[in-house]
Amino acid sequence: MPAAPARLRRPSDAVPGLLAAVAFGVGAPAAQRVFDGVGRWTAGAWIALASGLLFLAATRLGFRAPPLAVGTPADHRRGRLALVASTVCGPVLGAWCAMQGLARLTAHEASLLLNLETVFTPILAVLVFRERLSPRRWVGAACVLAGGVACAFAVGDGGGAASLEGAPWIAASCLCWSADSNLLRYLVHRDLLTVARDKGLLGGAAALALAAATGEVPPLPDGATLAWGALVGLVGFGGALVGYLASVRRVGTATTGALFGTGPFVGVLVAWLVLGERPGLAFAGAAVAVAVGVALLVLPERSATASDPGGGA
């Protein structure tokens, strides 16, 4: 696979990861508003499928985000397996768990809880993929986790029992997406738009099949819902995926995961400005903990050394 630094060498290196975080952070509250009253499997399926169809159109029109180097036959075999596995983990299981949680939480609670992915991604990278993480970044991950737990108990908005019921679903979603994120290291040698196309089409088709299997066969949403849902899918799913992969190429999996942890703050901002939600004091404390944790995770360390895209931090 093409080599890439495992730390931020210049400010521009952070741009793809931050753009991916913004796209994903906006997608969570937007999905909650757009798909209100729509079955959760159906909503998740349309988000993925619409993104895949739009990226299919883009690739047919000749748009490309070519790889940095041509992968070996072994890379391509691993990439195909990783594509299927990551599709099951993220667009199918991760999206469904997220929709379950969004139905039980306010948008700003769900957005902050989505920071748990910033914790789960390095944990999986260390335990499964044998990466290394510095003590400072473990402290940062612990701060993010503390903020997520505090958010689950935030009752300033009347959340209470609803928060406790929805938090495990968001946590499960984050675990699924973290597995997805770690598997993406095997796809950096492929065209990024093609990866977004394939993941969207595979994930959407699988989610629709599961919707039918579980008896969730609702009437087709109206045209406006489908159109807005397609935009959510393009930005919050496909756009976030392309930015994430571009960041993995530049700074590696661990740093990209840390940058991605800033996304839920965008979701909180959207919830405040667009949805009219007002968090309580417990949420404010949780936000401070998350801010400290993300700062510890993102700020580069002088001792960091270069490695491959899956390298540790």
N, C-alpha and C positions, 0 to 999 in steps of 0.2 A: 504494500500500500504506500501511497505517497507520504513522505515525511511532513510533519508539521510541528510547530513549537507547542509546548505544553503550558506556556504562560503568555501573558500580554506583553508584547515587545514595543508596541506603539498604540496610541489611542484608537486608530482606525481598526485595529484587530478586534476590538470589542463591538464594532458596529453590527455585524451580522447577528451575533448572539443577542444583543439588546433589541434589535428589530424583531427577532423571533419572539422575544419575551413580550414586547408590546403587542404583537399580533395575537399571541395566545392569551394575554391578559385581557384584551378587549373582547375576545371570543366568548369567555365564560359568562359574563353578565348579559352579553348580547344574545347568546343562545337561550338563556333563561327567559328573556323578554319575547324573543321571536317565536319560540316554540311553546309558549304558555298554552296548556290544554291539549298539546299533541303528545302521543305516546312516546315514551323515552327511547325505545329501540328505533322507532321511526325517525325521531329527531336526530339521533346519533347517526343513523344510516344515511339520512339526506345530507348532513354536514359533510361526511366523508365522500359520499357518492358525487355530490355536486362539485366538490373540490377536484375529484378525479376526472370528471367530465370536462371541467374547465381547463385543467392542465393537459388533458388529451387534446383539446382543441389547440392549445398553445403549441404543443409539440408537433401537431400536424401542420401548423402554420410556419414551422421552422425555428421556433424559439428553442434555445439550448442553454444549458449551464454545464459545459463540458467538464470532465474530470481533470485533475491535475496531472495524472499519469494513467496509462493503460494498465488495468489489473491483469493478473495472471489467471489462467484457467481455474486454479484453486480459489482465487479471490472471487471469481464469478460464481462458483459453486456455493461457497460460503454466503455470498451475497444473496443468492436466491433463497436459501434456507432462512437467512436472517430476515429477509423481506416478509416471508410468510409468518415467521414467529413474531416479528415486531408488529405486524398487522393485527394479529390475534390479540396481542397484549395491549396495544394502544387504541386504534380506531374501533375495536370491537368491545373488549372488556373494559378498557379505561374510559371510553366515552360513555358506556352504559352506566358504570358506577358513578361517573361525574353527574350524569343527568338525574340519577337517584338522589344524590346529595343535594343538587341544586333545588330539587323539589322540596327539600326539608330545611333549607337555610336561606338567609338573606344573601344577596349577591356579594356584599362586602365580606361577610363571614366566609363564604365559599372561596372568594378570591384569596383571602389570606391563608386559608387552609391549604390551598393549592401550592403554597410554599413548601409543603412537606416533600414535594418532589425533589427540592434542593437537598434534602437530607437523604432520601432513599437512593438517589442516583449515585452519590459517592459511596454509600454503604454497599450497594450491589457491585460497584466497580472494584472496591477493595476485596470483598468477600468472594466474588465470583470471577472477576477478570484480573485479580491480583495487581491492581493499581496501588499506588502509595498516596497517602493524604497527610499533609503536615499537621502537627498539633494545633496550630492556629486555626486551620480550616475545620478541624473537628469541633473546636469551640464555636466557630461560626455556625456549623450545622446544628449544634445543640441549642444555640440561640433561636434559630429558625424553628426548631421543633418546639421549644418552649412557647414561642409566639403562637404557633398553630394550636397548641393545647389551650392556651389562654383564650384564644378566639372561640374555641368550642364552648367555653363557659361564659362568654360575653352575653349578658342578659339585658344590656341597656336598651335593646330594640324589642324586648319581649321574646328573645330567642329561647332561652332556657332549655326545656326538654326537647324542643325541635332541633336546637344546636347539637345536643347530645345524640340525637337520633341520626342526624345528617352527617356528623363528623366522620364516623367510620366509613361511610360510603366515599367521601372525598379522599380519605386516607388510602382506601383500597384503589381508587382511581389513580392516585399519585404513585402507588407501588407499581401498577400496571404500566403507566407511562414511563416510569423510571427503567423498567425492564426494556421497554421499547427504546428509550434513549440510549441505553448501553449497547443494544444490538445494532444501532445505526452506525457504529464504528466499522461494520463490515460492508457498508454501502457507500463510503466516501469515494470509491473509485468509479462510481456510476454517475451519469448525468443527473443532476439534482432535480430537474423538472420531471424527468422520467420516473424517479423514485416517488415524487409526490403524486404523479399520475397513477402509478401502480398501487401505491398504498391506499389512495382514495378509492379506486375502483374495487380493489379486493376487500377493503374494510367495509365499504358501503354495501357491496353485494352480500357479504357475510352477515352484516347486521340486519339486512332485510330478510334473509333466510331465517335468522333467529327470531325476528319479529313474528314471522308466520308460524314458526314452530311453537312459540309460546302463546299463540292465539291473539297477538296484538296485530290485527289487520284493520286499522281504522280507515275511514274514508280519506282520500287524498286531500291534504291541506289546500287551502285556496292559493291562487296564483301569487298574491303578495307575500304570503308566508314562505312559499317555495323560493321566490326571488330573494327575499331577505336572508333566508336560510342558506341559499347558495353563496351569498356574499360573506356570511359568517364562516362557511366552509372554506371559501377561497382565502380569507384572511387568517382566521383563527386556527385552521387545520393545515391547508396546503402552504400558505405563506410562512407560517411558523415553522413548518418542517423544512422548507428550503433554507430559511435563515439559520436554523439549527445545524443542518448539515454543513452549510458554508462556514459556520463558526467552528465546528469540529475539525474541518480541514485546516483552519488557521491556528487554533489555540488548544485543541484537544478536548476530550470528553469531560474531564473534571472541571476545567475552567468554563466550558460552555454551559454545563449544568449549573454552575454558580451564577453566571450571567442570566440564565433563564429564570432564576429565582426572583428576579426583579419584576417579572411579568404580573404577578397578582397585585402589585401596587397600582398598576395601570387599571386593573379590574376594580379596585377600590375607588379610584378616582372616577371611573365611569359610573359606578354605583352612586357616588355622591352627586355628581353633576347631572347625570341623565335620569337615573331612576329615583332620585330624591330620597335615598336612604341616609339615615344619620346614625353613626355608630356610637356606642356608649363608652364610658371610661375604661372598661376592661379591654375593649377593642383597641383603644388608644395605646394602652400599655403593651398589648400584643404587637401592635405595629412598631413600637420602639424596639422591642426585642428582635423582630424580624429585620428591621433596618440595620441594627448592629450586626446581626448574623450575616446578612448579605454582604455588608461592607468587609467583614473579616474573610468571607469566601472569595470576593472578587478582587480585592487589592492584591497586586502581584507581590511576590516575595523575591528578595534579591538572590536567595539561594536556589531558586527554581532553575532547572535545566531543561534543555530542549529534549523532546522525545517524539514518538509517533502520535497520530491523532487519538489513539486510545490511551495515551500516556497519563500518568498520575500528576498530581499538583504538588 
